[in-house]
Amino acid sequence: MDSTRQLKIARQIQKDLGEIFQLRGMAAYQGALITVSEVRISPDLSVAKIFLSVFPSDKAPEVIAKVEQENKTIRTELGKKVRHQLRIVPELHFFIDETLDKLERIDSLLKK
């Protein structure tokens, strides 16, 4: 069970990362649209799991690899945004959120 502080910090990180990806633009990620769908943060606020939704989904592995390459710069930018809320900027671990793909698959199966 996540504490209230964890949930607040997770929402703030989700909002700030969304802004960071929006400012970088689609061109930085091979024309893919990136959405931060969920953030889960550890109880000690030192590690954040970030789930990214990528459209079109066939570019997801390439985009995640690019985001992982830029992890340090993204973390630095995030640190500038949350410097008044957090003492330590959490480590960022990025994952592909496949919820939309699963929904599409289920929807297509139900239509058959």
C-alpha positions as CSV (number, residue, x, y, z in Angstrom):
1,M,0.0,0.0,0.0
2,D,1.4,3.3,-1.1
3,S,1.5,6.2,1.4
4,T,0.0,9.6,0.6
5,R,3.4,11.1,0.2
6,Q,4.4,8.4,-2.3
7,L,1.2,9.1,-4.3
8,K,1.8,12.8,-4.3
9,I,5.4,12.5,-5.4
10,A,4.5,10.0,-8.1
11,R,1.8,12.3,-9.5
12,Q,4.3,15.2,-9.5
13,I,7.0,13.2,-11.3
14,Q,4.4,12.0,-13.8
15,K,3.4,15.6,-14.6
16,D,7.0,16.9,-14.8
17,L,8.2,14.0,-17.0
18,G,5.2,14.6,-19.3
19,E,6.3,18.2,-19.7
20,I,9.9,17.1,-20.3
21,F,8.9,14.7,-23.1
22,Q,6.5,17.3,-24.6
23,L,9.2,20.0,-24.7
24,R,11.7,17.5,-26.3
25,G,9.1,16.9,-29.1
26,M,8.2,14.0,-31.2
27,A,11.3,14.5,-33.5
28,A,13.6,13.5,-30.7
29,Y,12.0,10.1,-30.5
30,Q,11.6,9.1,-34.2
31,G,8.3,10.8,-34.5
32,A,6.7,8.8,-31.7
33,L,4.3,10.3,-29.2
34,I,5.3,9.5,-25.6
35,T,2.8,9.5,-22.7
36,V,3.8,8.9,-19.1
37,S,0.9,6.6,-18.1
38,E,2.0,5.6,-14.6
39,V,4.7,6.3,-12.0
40,R,5.4,4.0,-9.1
41,I,7.8,5.2,-6.4
42,S,9.6,3.1,-3.7
43,P,8.7,3.8,-0.1
44,D,12.0,5.5,0.5
45,L,11.5,7.7,-2.6
46,S,14.8,6.6,-4.1
47,V,13.6,4.6,-7.1
48,A,10.8,5.5,-9.6
49,K,9.4,3.0,-12.1
50,I,8.0,5.0,-15.1
51,F,5.6,3.4,-17.5
52,L,5.6,5.0,-20.9
53,S,2.9,4.6,-23.5
54,V,4.3,5.0,-27.1
55,F,2.3,5.7,-30.2
56,P,2.7,4.1,-32.7
57,S,3.4,1.0,-30.6
58,D,5.7,-0.6,-33.1
59,K,8.4,2.0,-32.3
60,A,8.2,1.3,-28.5
61,P,11.4,-0.7,-28.2
62,E,13.5,1.9,-30.1
63,V,11.9,4.8,-28.1
64,I,12.6,3.1,-24.7
65,A,16.2,2.4,-25.8
66,K,16.6,6.1,-26.7
67,V,15.0,7.2,-23.4
68,E,17.3,4.9,-21.4
69,Q,20.3,6.4,-23.3
70,E,19.2,9.8,-22.2
71,N,18.3,8.7,-18.6
72,K,20.9,11.0,-17.0
73,T,19.8,14.2,-18.8
74,I,16.1,13.4,-18.2
75,R,16.9,12.9,-14.5
76,T,18.8,16.2,-14.4
77,E,15.9,18.0,-16.0
78,L,13.5,16.4,-13.5
79,G,15.8,17.4,-10.7
80,K,15.5,21.1,-11.8
81,K,11.7,20.8,-11.7
82,V,11.4,19.0,-8.3
83,R,14.3,20.6,-6.4
84,H,12.0,22.3,-3.9
85,Q,9.9,19.2,-3.3
86,L,12.5,16.5,-3.0
87,R,16.0,16.3,-1.4
88,I,17.1,13.4,-3.7
89,V,15.9,12.9,-7.3
90,P,14.9,9.2,-7.6
91,E,16.6,6.8,-10.0
92,L,14.5,6.5,-13.1
93,H,13.6,3.1,-14.6
94,F,11.6,3.1,-17.8
95,F,9.2,0.4,-18.9
96,I,6.7,0.1,-21.8
97,D,3.1,0.3,-20.8
98,E,1.3,-2.3,-22.9
99,T,-2.2,-1.6,-21.5
100,L,-3.5,0.0,-24.7
101,D,-2.2,-2.9,-26.9
102,K,-4.0,-5.4,-24.6
103,L,-7.2,-3.3,-24.8
104,E,-7.0,-3.3,-28.6
105,R,-6.4,-7.0,-28.7
106,I,-9.3,-7.7,-26.4
107,D,-11.6,-5.4,-28.3
108,S,-10.7,-7.0,-31.6
109,L,-11.4,-10.5,-30.1
110,L,-14.7,-9.4,-28.8
111,K,-15.7,-8.0,-32.2
112,K,-15.1,-11.4,-33.8
